[in-house]
């Protein structure tokens, strides 16, 4: 199967602060033959526009 035909994969890592989520994500990136992108939740929330959201403050 060609890469373009393969379904994408998403890995969610959930845990408390200092549980090792980032360390595990980096280990997956370093050891996997498949490229993975690590996006922390703060990065994702920063990409969401705040304008028009009820109760949201402007940045």
mmCIF file as Biopython writes it, N, C-alpha, C and O atoms, coordinates in Angstrom:
data_model
#
loop_
_atom_site.group_PDB
_atom_site.id
_atom_site.type_symbol
_atom_site.label_atom_id
_atom_site.label_alt_id
_atom_site.label_comp_id
_atom_site.label_asym_id
_atom_site.label_entity_id
_atom_site.label_seq_id
_atom_site.pdbx_PDB_ins_code
_atom_site.Cartn_x
_atom_site.Cartn_y
_atom_site.Cartn_z
_atom_site.occupancy
_atom_site.B_iso_or_equiv
_atom_site.auth_seq_id
_atom_site.auth_asym_id
_atom_site.pdbx_PDB_model_num
ATOM 1   N N  . UNK A ? 1  ? 0.847   -1.174 0.000  1.0 0.0 1  A 1 
ATOM 2   C CA . UNK A ? 1  ? 0.000   0.000  0.000  1.0 0.0 1  A 1 
ATOM 3   C C  . UNK A ? 1  ? 0.896   1.242  0.000  1.0 0.0 1  A 1 
ATOM 4   O O  . UNK A ? 1  ? 1.844   1.329  0.780  1.0 0.0 1  A 1 
ATOM 5   N N  . UNK A ? 2  ? 0.595   2.180  -0.860 1.0 0.0 2  A 1 
ATOM 6   C CA . UNK A ? 2  ? 1.374   3.419  -0.910 1.0 0.0 2  A 1 
ATOM 7   C C  . UNK A ? 2  ? 1.057   4.292  0.287  1.0 0.0 2  A 1 
ATOM 8   O O  . UNK A ? 2  ? -0.011  4.181  0.887  1.0 0.0 2  A 1 
ATOM 9   N N  . UNK A ? 3  ? 2.011   5.178  0.633  1.0 0.0 3  A 1 
ATOM 10  C CA . UNK A ? 3  ? 1.815   6.064  1.786  1.0 0.0 3  A 1 
ATOM 11  C C  . UNK A ? 3  ? 0.554   6.897  1.667  1.0 0.0 3  A 1 
ATOM 12  O O  . UNK A ? 3  ? -0.135  7.113  2.663  1.0 0.0 3  A 1 
ATOM 13  N N  . UNK A ? 4  ? 0.235   7.371  0.467  1.0 0.0 4  A 1 
ATOM 14  C CA . UNK A ? 4  ? -0.944  8.219  0.277  1.0 0.0 4  A 1 
ATOM 15  C C  . UNK A ? 4  ? -2.235  7.451  0.525  1.0 0.0 4  A 1 
ATOM 16  O O  . UNK A ? 4  ? -3.268  8.060  0.802  1.0 0.0 4  A 1 
ATOM 17  N N  . UNK A ? 5  ? -2.195  6.133  0.430  1.0 0.0 5  A 1 
ATOM 18  C CA . UNK A ? 5  ? -3.387  5.314  0.620  1.0 0.0 5  A 1 
ATOM 19  C C  . UNK A ? 5  ? -3.553  4.843  2.058  1.0 0.0 5  A 1 
ATOM 20  O O  . UNK A ? 5  ? -4.615  4.334  2.418  1.0 0.0 5  A 1 
ATOM 21  N N  . UNK A ? 6  ? -2.545  4.999  2.873  1.0 0.0 6  A 1 
ATOM 22  C CA . UNK A ? 6  ? -2.613  4.545  4.261  1.0 0.0 6  A 1 
ATOM 23  C C  . UNK A ? 6  ? -3.398  5.538  5.103  1.0 0.0 6  A 1 
ATOM 24  O O  . UNK A ? 6  ? -3.252  6.749  4.939  1.0 0.0 6  A 1 
ATOM 25  N N  . UNK A ? 7  ? -4.215  5.038  5.989  1.0 0.0 7  A 1 
ATOM 26  C CA . UNK A ? 7  ? -4.926  5.959  6.880  1.0 0.0 7  A 1 
ATOM 27  C C  . UNK A ? 7  ? -3.948  6.614  7.849  1.0 0.0 7  A 1 
ATOM 28  O O  . UNK A ? 7  ? -2.936  6.020  8.222  1.0 0.0 7  A 1 
ATOM 29  N N  . UNK A ? 8  ? -4.259  7.838  8.251  1.0 0.0 8  A 1 
ATOM 30  C CA . UNK A ? 8  ? -3.422  8.539  9.215  1.0 0.0 8  A 1 
ATOM 31  C C  . UNK A ? 8  ? -3.568  7.950  10.600 1.0 0.0 8  A 1 
ATOM 32  O O  . UNK A ? 8  ? -4.526  7.231  10.884 1.0 0.0 8  A 1 
ATOM 33  N N  . UNK A ? 9  ? -2.621  8.254  11.451 1.0 0.0 9  A 1 
ATOM 34  C CA . UNK A ? 9  ? -2.653  7.778  12.832 1.0 0.0 9  A 1 
ATOM 35  C C  . UNK A ? 9  ? -2.577  8.961  13.774 1.0 0.0 9  A 1 
ATOM 36  O O  . UNK A ? 9  ? -1.863  9.931  13.520 1.0 0.0 9  A 1 
ATOM 37  N N  . UNK A ? 10 ? -3.307  8.873  14.843 1.0 0.0 10 A 1 
ATOM 38  C CA . UNK A ? 10 ? -3.260  9.872  15.898 1.0 0.0 10 A 1 
ATOM 39  C C  . UNK A ? 10 ? -3.039  9.135  17.203 1.0 0.0 10 A 1 
ATOM 40  O O  . UNK A ? 10 ? -3.722  8.155  17.498 1.0 0.0 10 A 1 
ATOM 41  N N  . UNK A ? 11 ? -2.086  9.609  17.979 1.0 0.0 11 A 1 
ATOM 42  C CA . UNK A ? 11 ? -1.824  9.036  19.299 1.0 0.0 11 A 1 
ATOM 43  C C  . UNK A ? 11 ? -2.082  10.124 20.323 1.0 0.0 11 A 1 
ATOM 44  O O  . UNK A ? 11 ? -1.437  11.172 20.293 1.0 0.0 11 A 1 
ATOM 45  N N  . UNK A ? 12 ? -3.006  9.889  21.215 1.0 0.0 12 A 1 
ATOM 46  C CA . UNK A ? 12 ? -3.291  10.835 22.289 1.0 0.0 12 A 1 
ATOM 47  C C  . UNK A ? 12 ? -2.583  10.352 23.551 1.0 0.0 12 A 1 
ATOM 48  O O  . UNK A ? 12 ? -2.732  9.202  23.964 1.0 0.0 12 A 1 
ATOM 49  N N  . UNK A ? 13 ? -1.821  11.242 24.144 1.0 0.0 13 A 1 
ATOM 50  C CA . UNK A ? 13 ? -1.163  10.932 25.417 1.0 0.0 13 A 1 
ATOM 51  C C  . UNK A ? 13 ? -1.817  11.803 26.479 1.0 0.0 13 A 1 
ATOM 52  O O  . UNK A ? 13 ? -1.833  13.029 26.361 1.0 0.0 13 A 1 
ATOM 53  N N  . UNK A ? 14 ? -2.342  11.185 27.490 1.0 0.0 14 A 1 
ATOM 54  C CA . UNK A ? 14 ? -3.052  11.903 28.539 1.0 0.0 14 A 1 
ATOM 55  C C  . UNK A ? 14 ? -2.430  11.539 29.882 1.0 0.0 14 A 1 
ATOM 56  O O  . UNK A ? 14 ? -2.081  10.384 30.126 1.0 0.0 14 A 1 
ATOM 57  N N  . UNK A ? 15 ? -2.298  12.524 30.733 1.0 0.0 15 A 1 
ATOM 58  C CA . UNK A ? 15 ? -1.757  12.247 32.058 1.0 0.0 15 A 1 
ATOM 59  C C  . UNK A ? 15 ? -1.559  13.533 32.834 1.0 0.0 15 A 1 
ATOM 60  O O  . UNK A ? 15 ? -1.708  14.631 32.299 1.0 0.0 15 A 1 
ATOM 61  N N  . UNK A ? 16 ? -1.229  13.384 34.073 1.0 0.0 16 A 1 
ATOM 62  C CA . UNK A ? 16 ? -1.018  14.544 34.930 1.0 0.0 16 A 1 
ATOM 63  C C  . UNK A ? 16 ? 0.294   15.229 34.578 1.0 0.0 16 A 1 
ATOM 64  O O  . UNK A ? 16 ? 1.108   14.703 33.819 1.0 0.0 16 A 1 
ATOM 65  N N  . UNK A ? 17 ? 0.474   16.390 35.136 1.0 0.0 17 A 1 
ATOM 66  C CA . UNK A ? 17 ? 1.716   17.126 34.953 1.0 0.0 17 A 1 
ATOM 67  C C  . UNK A ? 17 ? 2.899   16.275 35.403 1.0 0.0 17 A 1 
ATOM 68  O O  . UNK A ? 17 ? 2.839   15.607 36.436 1.0 0.0 17 A 1 
ATOM 69  N N  . UNK A ? 18 ? 3.957   16.305 34.631 1.0 0.0 18 A 1 
ATOM 70  C CA . UNK A ? 18 ? 5.198   15.558 34.922 1.0 0.0 18 A 1 
ATOM 71  C C  . UNK A ? 18 ? 5.037   14.040 34.855 1.0 0.0 18 A 1 
ATOM 72  O O  . UNK A ? 18 ? 5.817   13.308 35.463 1.0 0.0 18 A 1 
ATOM 73  N N  . UNK A ? 19 ? 4.035   13.566 34.125 1.0 0.0 19 A 1 
ATOM 74  C CA . UNK A ? 19 ? 3.822   12.123 34.011 1.0 0.0 19 A 1 
ATOM 75  C C  . UNK A ? 19 ? 4.708   11.484 32.948 1.0 0.0 19 A 1 
ATOM 76  O O  . UNK A ? 19 ? 4.828   10.260 32.899 1.0 0.0 19 A 1 
ATOM 77  N N  . UNK A ? 20 ? 5.335   12.302 32.089 1.0 0.0 20 A 1 
ATOM 78  C CA . UNK A ? 20 ? 6.214   11.766 31.060 1.0 0.0 20 A 1 
ATOM 79  C C  . UNK A ? 20 ? 5.626   11.770 29.659 1.0 0.0 20 A 1 
ATOM 80  O O  . UNK A ? 20 ? 6.137   11.083 28.775 1.0 0.0 20 A 1 
ATOM 81  N N  . UNK A ? 21 ? 4.558   12.534 29.440 1.0 0.0 21 A 1 
ATOM 82  C CA . UNK A ? 21 ? 3.912   12.571 28.129 1.0 0.0 21 A 1 
ATOM 83  C C  . UNK A ? 21 ? 4.856   13.087 27.041 1.0 0.0 21 A 1 
ATOM 84  O O  . UNK A ? 21 ? 4.958   12.484 25.972 1.0 0.0 21 A 1 
ATOM 85  N N  . UNK A ? 22 ? 5.531   14.177 27.302 1.0 0.0 22 A 1 
ATOM 86  C CA . UNK A ? 22 ? 6.449   14.749 26.313 1.0 0.0 22 A 1 
ATOM 87  C C  . UNK A ? 22 ? 7.627   13.821 26.071 1.0 0.0 22 A 1 
ATOM 88  O O  . UNK A ? 22 ? 8.060   13.658 24.930 1.0 0.0 22 A 1 
ATOM 89  N N  . UNK A ? 23 ? 8.145   13.221 27.113 1.0 0.0 23 A 1 
ATOM 90  C CA . UNK A ? 23 ? 9.255   12.278 26.970 1.0 0.0 23 A 1 
ATOM 91  C C  . UNK A ? 23 ? 8.839   11.093 26.111 1.0 0.0 23 A 1 
ATOM 92  O O  . UNK A ? 23 ? 9.597   10.653 25.247 1.0 0.0 23 A 1 
ATOM 93  N N  . UNK A ? 24 ? 7.646   10.579 26.343 1.0 0.0 24 A 1 
ATOM 94  C CA . UNK A ? 24 ? 7.144   9.463  25.549 1.0 0.0 24 A 1 
ATOM 95  C C  . UNK A ? 24 ? 6.923   9.878  24.094 1.0 0.0 24 A 1 
ATOM 96  O O  . UNK A ? 24 ? 7.266   9.129  23.179 1.0 0.0 24 A 1 
ATOM 97  N N  . UNK A ? 25 ? 6.355   11.061 23.876 1.0 0.0 25 A 1 
ATOM 98  C CA . UNK A ? 25 ? 6.132   11.549 22.513 1.0 0.0 25 A 1 
ATOM 99  C C  . UNK A ? 25 ? 7.455   11.665 21.757 1.0 0.0 25 A 1 
ATOM 100 O O  . UNK A ? 25 ? 7.541   11.281 20.590 1.0 0.0 25 A 1 
ATOM 101 N N  . UNK A ? 26 ? 8.467   12.185 22.409 1.0 0.0 26 A 1 
ATOM 102 C CA . UNK A ? 26 ? 9.784   12.307 21.766 1.0 0.0 26 A 1 
ATOM 103 C C  . UNK A ? 26 ? 10.406  10.938 21.504 1.0 0.0 26 A 1 
ATOM 104 O O  . UNK A ? 26 ? 11.058  10.744 20.479 1.0 0.0 26 A 1 
ATOM 105 N N  . UNK A ? 27 ? 10.213  9.996  22.412 1.0 0.0 27 A 1 
ATOM 106 C CA . UNK A ? 27 ? 10.732  8.642  22.208 1.0 0.0 27 A 1 
ATOM 107 C C  . UNK A ? 27 ? 10.053  7.978  21.016 1.0 0.0 27 A 1 
ATOM 108 O O  . UNK A ? 27 ? 10.702  7.273  20.244 1.0 0.0 27 A 1 
ATOM 109 N N  . UNK A ? 28 ? 8.757   8.199  20.864 1.0 0.0 28 A 1 
ATOM 110 C CA . UNK A ? 28 ? 8.033   7.654  19.704 1.0 0.0 28 A 1 
ATOM 111 C C  . UNK A ? 28 ? 8.597   8.261  18.428 1.0 0.0 28 A 1 
ATOM 112 O O  . UNK A ? 28 ? 8.827   7.548  17.451 1.0 0.0 28 A 1 
ATOM 113 N N  . UNK A ? 29 ? 8.822   9.573  18.428 1.0 0.0 29 A 1 
ATOM 114 C CA . UNK A ? 29 ? 9.392   10.226 17.250 1.0 0.0 29 A 1 
ATOM 115 C C  . UNK A ? 29 ? 10.782  9.665  16.924 1.0 0.0 29 A 1 
ATOM 116 O O  . UNK A ? 29 ? 11.103  9.429  15.760 1.0 0.0 29 A 1 
ATOM 117 N N  . UNK A ? 30 ? 11.583  9.459  17.936 1.0 0.0 30 A 1 
ATOM 118 C CA . UNK A ? 30 ? 12.959  9.019  17.729 1.0 0.0 30 A 1 
ATOM 119 C C  . UNK A ? 30 ? 13.073  7.572  17.268 1.0 0.0 30 A 1 
ATOM 120 O O  . UNK A ? 30 ? 14.007  7.230  16.543 1.0 0.0 30 A 1 
ATOM 121 N N  . UNK A ? 31 ? 12.149  6.724  17.671 1.0 0.0 31 A 1 
ATOM 122 C CA . UNK A ? 31 ? 12.282  5.293  17.383 1.0 0.0 31 A 1 
ATOM 123 C C  . UNK A ? 31 ? 11.378  4.787  16.260 1.0 0.0 31 A 1 
ATOM 124 O O  . UNK A ? 31 ? 11.592  3.684  15.757 1.0 0.0 31 A 1 
ATOM 125 N N  . UNK A ? 32 ? 10.384  5.560  15.862 1.0 0.0 32 A 1 
ATOM 126 C CA . UNK A ? 32 ? 9.430   5.102  14.861 1.0 0.0 32 A 1 
ATOM 127 C C  . UNK A ? 32 ? 9.949   5.323  13.444 1.0 0.0 32 A 1 
ATOM 128 O O  . UNK A ? 32 ? 10.554  6.354  13.149 1.0 0.0 32 A 1 
ATOM 129 N N  . UNK A ? 33 ? 9.712   4.359  12.581 1.0 0.0 33 A 1 
ATOM 130 C CA . UNK A ? 33 ? 10.025  4.523  11.163 1.0 0.0 33 A 1 
ATOM 131 C C  . UNK A ? 33 ? 9.009   5.452  10.498 1.0 0.0 33 A 1 
ATOM 132 O O  . UNK A ? 33 ? 9.272   6.013  9.435  1.0 0.0 33 A 1 
ATOM 133 N N  . UNK A ? 34 ? 7.859   5.608  11.129 1.0 0.0 34 A 1 
ATOM 134 C CA . UNK A ? 34 ? 6.813   6.503  10.639 1.0 0.0 34 A 1 
ATOM 135 C C  . UNK A ? 34 ? 7.006   7.880  11.271 1.0 0.0 34 A 1 
ATOM 136 O O  . UNK A ? 34 ? 7.164   7.978  12.487 1.0 0.0 34 A 1 
ATOM 137 N N  . UNK A ? 35 ? 6.996   8.939  10.469 1.0 0.0 35 A 1 
ATOM 138 C CA . UNK A ? 35 ? 7.151   10.268 11.064 1.0 0.0 35 A 1 
ATOM 139 C C  . UNK A ? 35 ? 5.913   10.667 11.862 1.0 0.0 35 A 1 
ATOM 140 O O  . UNK A ? 35 ? 4.785   10.496 11.400 1.0 0.0 35 A 1 
ATOM 141 N N  . UNK A ? 36 ? 6.130   11.193 13.051 1.0 0.0 36 A 1 
ATOM 142 C CA . UNK A ? 36 ? 5.054   11.690 13.897 1.0 0.0 36 A 1 
ATOM 143 C C  . UNK A ? 36 ? 5.334   13.138 14.260 1.0 0.0 36 A 1 
ATOM 144 O O  . UNK A ? 36 ? 6.490   13.534 14.415 1.0 0.0 36 A 1 
ATOM 145 N N  . UNK A ? 37 ? 4.288   13.917 14.393 1.0 0.0 37 A 1 
ATOM 146 C CA . UNK A ? 37 ? 4.393   15.310 14.819 1.0 0.0 37 A 1 
ATOM 147 C C  . UNK A ? 37 ? 3.888   15.385 16.249 1.0 0.0 37 A 1 
ATOM 148 O O  . UNK A ? 37 ? 2.838   14.829 16.569 1.0 0.0 37 A 1 
ATOM 149 N N  . UNK A ? 38 ? 4.623   16.063 17.104 1.0 0.0 38 A 1 
ATOM 150 C CA . UNK A ? 38 ? 4.202   16.246 18.492 1.0 0.0 38 A 1 
ATOM 151 C C  . UNK A ? 38 ? 3.658   17.652 18.662 1.0 0.0 38 A 1 
ATOM 152 O O  . UNK A ? 38 ? 4.384   18.632 18.492 1.0 0.0 38 A 1 
ATOM 153 N N  . UNK A ? 39 ? 2.386   17.750 18.994 1.0 0.0 39 A 1 
ATOM 154 C CA . UNK A ? 39 ? 1.741   19.030 19.267 1.0 0.0 39 A 1 
ATOM 155 C C  . UNK A ? 39 ? 1.198   18.983 20.679 1.0 0.0 39 A 1 
ATOM 156 O O  . UNK A ? 39 ? 0.331   18.166 20.991 1.0 0.0 39 A 1 
ATOM 157 N N  . UNK A ? 40 ? 1.700   19.850 21.528 1.0 0.0 40 A 1 
ATOM 158 C CA . UNK A ? 40 ? 1.168   19.958 22.880 1.0 0.0 40 A 1 
ATOM 159 C C  . UNK A ? 40 ? -0.168  20.683 22.849 1.0 0.0 40 A 1 
ATOM 160 O O  . UNK A ? 40 ? -0.453  21.440 21.921 1.0 0.0 40 A 1 
ATOM 161 N N  . UNK A ? 41 ? -0.973  20.451 23.854 1.0 0.0 41 A 1 
ATOM 162 C CA . UNK A ? 41 ? -2.308  21.043 23.898 1.0 0.0 41 A 1 
ATOM 163 C C  . UNK A ? 41 ? -2.239  22.573 23.912 1.0 0.0 41 A 1 
ATOM 164 O O  . UNK A ? 41 ? -3.118  23.233 23.359 1.0 0.0 41 A 1 
ATOM 165 N N  . UNK A ? 42 ? -1.212  23.139 24.534 1.0 0.0 42 A 1 
ATOM 166 C CA . UNK A ? 42 ? -1.079  24.599 24.536 1.0 0.0 42 A 1 
ATOM 167 C C  . UNK A ? 42 ? -0.863  25.145 23.130 1.0 0.0 42 A 1 
ATOM 168 O O  . UNK A ? 42 ? -1.366  26.217 22.792 1.0 0.0 42 A 1 
ATOM 169 N N  . UNK A ? 43 ? -0.123  24.417 22.318 1.0 0.0 43 A 1 
ATOM 170 C CA . UNK A ? 43 ? 0.096   24.824 20.924 1.0 0.0 43 A 1 
ATOM 171 C C  . UNK A ? 43 ? -1.213  24.792 20.145 1.0 0.0 43 A 1 
ATOM 172 O O  . UNK A ? 43 ? -1.495  25.698 19.361 1.0 0.0 43 A 1 
ATOM 173 N N  . UNK A ? 44 ? -2.007  23.757 20.360 1.0 0.0 44 A 1 
ATOM 174 C CA . UNK A ? 44 ? -3.272  23.640 19.645 1.0 0.0 44 A 1 
ATOM 175 C C  . UNK A ? 44 ? -4.263  24.727 20.075 1.0 0.0 44 A 1 
ATOM 176 O O  . UNK A ? 44 ? -4.935  25.325 19.235 1.0 0.0 44 A 1 
ATOM 177 N N  . UNK A ? 45 ? -4.352  24.979 21.383 1.0 0.0 45 A 1 
ATOM 178 C CA . UNK A ? 45 ? -5.264  26.015 21.856 1.0 0.0 45 A 1 
ATOM 179 C C  . UNK A ? 45 ? -4.840  27.397 21.379 1.0 0.0 45 A 1 
ATOM 180 O O  . UNK A ? 45 ? -5.691  28.255 21.144 1.0 0.0 45 A 1 
ATOM 181 N N  . UNK A ? 46 ? -3.546  27.624 21.234 1.0 0.0 46 A 1 
ATOM 182 C CA . UNK A ? 46 ? -3.060  28.910 20.751 1.0 0.0 46 A 1 
ATOM 183 C C  . UNK A ? 46 ? -3.459  29.153 19.296 1.0 0.0 46 A 1 
ATOM 184 O O  . UNK A ? 46 ? -3.518  30.300 18.853 1.0 0.0 46 A 1 
ATOM 185 N N  . UNK A ? 47 ? -3.730  28.089 18.558 1.0 0.0 47 A 1 
ATOM 186 C CA . UNK A ? 47 ? -4.112  28.214 17.151 1.0 0.0 47 A 1 
ATOM 187 C C  . UNK A ? 47 ? -5.595  28.513 16.966 1.0 0.0 47 A 1 
ATOM 188 O O  . UNK A ? 47 ? -6.012  28.855 15.859 1.0 0.0 47 A 1 
ATOM 189 N N  . UNK A ? 48 ? -6.389  28.397 18.002 1.0 0.0 48 A 1 
ATOM 190 C CA . UNK A ? 48 ? -7.829  28.632 17.910 1.0 0.0 48 A 1 
ATOM 191 C C  . UNK A ? 48 ? -8.103  30.130 18.039 1.0 0.0 48 A 1 
ATOM 192 O O  . UNK A ? 48 ? -7.702  30.748 19.026 1.0 0.0 48 A 1 
ATOM 193 N N  . UNK A ? 49 ? -8.778  30.716 17.056 1.0 0.0 49 A 1 
ATOM 194 C CA . UNK A ? 49 ? -9.069  32.151 17.157 1.0 0.0 49 A 1 
ATOM 195 C C  . UNK A ? 49 ? -10.045 32.433 18.297 1.0 0.0 49 A 1 
ATOM 196 O O  . UNK A ? 49 ? -11.007 31.694 18.504 1.0 0.0 49 A 1 
ATOM 197 N N  . UNK A ? 50 ? -9.787  33.489 19.016 1.0 0.0 50 A 1 
ATOM 198 C CA . UNK A ? 50 ? -10.626 33.856 20.166 1.0 0.0 50 A 1 
ATOM 199 C C  . UNK A ? 50 ? -11.745 34.819 19.787 1.0 0.0 50 A 1 
ATOM 200 O O  . UNK A ? 50 ? -12.692 34.972 20.558 1.0 0.0 50 A 1 
ATOM 201 N N  . UNK A ? 51 ? -11.675 35.459 18.656 1.0 0.0 51 A 1 
ATOM 202 C CA . UNK A ? 51 ? -12.686 36.446 18.281 1.0 0.0 51 A 1 
ATOM 203 C C  . UNK A ? 51 ? -14.017 35.764 18.029 1.0 0.0 51 A 1 
ATOM 204 O O  . UNK A ? 51 ? -14.088 34.735 17.357 1.0 0.0 51 A 1 
ATOM 205 N N  . UNK A ? 52 ? -15.047 36.340 18.565 1.0 0.0 52 A 1 
ATOM 206 C CA . UNK A ? 52 ? -16.395 35.811 18.373 1.0 0.0 52 A 1 
ATOM 207 C C  . UNK A ? 52 ? -16.798 34.738 19.345 1.0 0.0 52 A 1 
ATOM 208 O O  . UNK A ? 52 ? -17.967 34.354 19.375 1.0 0.0 52 A 1 
ATOM 209 N N  . UNK A ? 53 ? -15.881 34.240 20.141 1.0 0.0 53 A 1 
ATOM 210 C CA . UNK A ? 53 ? -16.226 33.207 21.110 1.0 0.0 53 A 1 
ATOM 211 C C  . UNK A ? 53 ? -16.878 33.855 22.327 1.0 0.0 53 A 1 
ATOM 212 O O  . UNK A ? 53 ? -16.404 34.874 22.828 1.0 0.0 53 A 1 
ATOM 213 N N  . UNK A ? 54 ? -17.945 33.266 22.784 1.0 0.0 54 A 1 
ATOM 214 C CA . UNK A ? 54 ? -18.668 33.822 23.927 1.0 0.0 54 A 1 
ATOM 215 C C  . UNK A ? 54 ? -17.786 33.811 25.164 1.0 0.0 54 A 1 
ATOM 216 O O  . UNK A ? 54 ? -17.245 32.772 25.542 1.0 0.0 54 A 1 
ATOM 217 N N  . UNK A ? 55 ? -17.645 34.956 25.786 1.0 0.0 55 A 1 
ATOM 218 C CA . UNK A ? 55 ? -16.900 35.062 27.037 1.0 0.0 55 A 1 
ATOM 219 C C  . UNK A ? 55 ? -15.396 35.064 26.861 1.0 0.0 55 A 1 
ATOM 220 O O  . UNK A ? 55 ? -14.663 35.138 27.847 1.0 0.0 55 A 1 
ATOM 221 N N  . UNK A ? 56 ? -14.919 34.984 25.626 1.0 0.0 56 A 1 
ATOM 222 C CA . UNK A ? 56 ? -13.472 34.947 25.397 1.0 0.0 56 A 1 
ATOM 223 C C  . UNK A ? 56 ? -12.895 36.357 25.412 1.0 0.0 56 A 1 
ATOM 224 O O  . UNK A ? 56 ? -13.551 37.314 25.002 1.0 0.0 56 A 1 
ATOM 225 N N  . UNK A ? 57 ? -11.707 36.466 25.872 1.0 0.0 57 A 1 
ATOM 226 C CA . UNK A ? 57 ? -11.018 37.759 25.859 1.0 0.0 57 A 1 
ATOM 227 C C  . UNK A ? 57 ? -10.066 37.810 24.673 1.0 0.0 57 A 1 
ATOM 228 O O  . UNK A ? 57 ? -9.517  36.792 24.251 1.0 0.0 57 A 1 
ATOM 229 N N  . UNK A ? 58 ? -9.886  38.989 24.156 1.0 0.0 58 A 1 
ATOM 230 C CA . UNK A ? 58 ? -8.981  39.163 23.017 1.0 0.0 58 A 1 
ATOM 231 C C  . UNK A ? 58 ? -7.536  39.018 23.472 1.0 0.0 58 A 1 
ATOM 232 O O  . UNK A ? 58 ? -7.192  39.349 24.607 1.0 0.0 58 A 1 
ATOM 233 N N  . UNK A ? 59 ? -6.721  38.535 22.598 1.0 0.0 59 A 1 
ATOM 234 C CA . UNK A ? 59 ? -5.300  38.382 22.909 1.0 0.0 59 A 1 
ATOM 235 C C  . UNK A ? 59 ? -4.540  39.592 22.468 1.0 0.0 59 A 1 
ATOM 236 O O  . UNK A ? 59 ? -3.323  39.655 22.643 1.0 0.0 59 A 1 
#
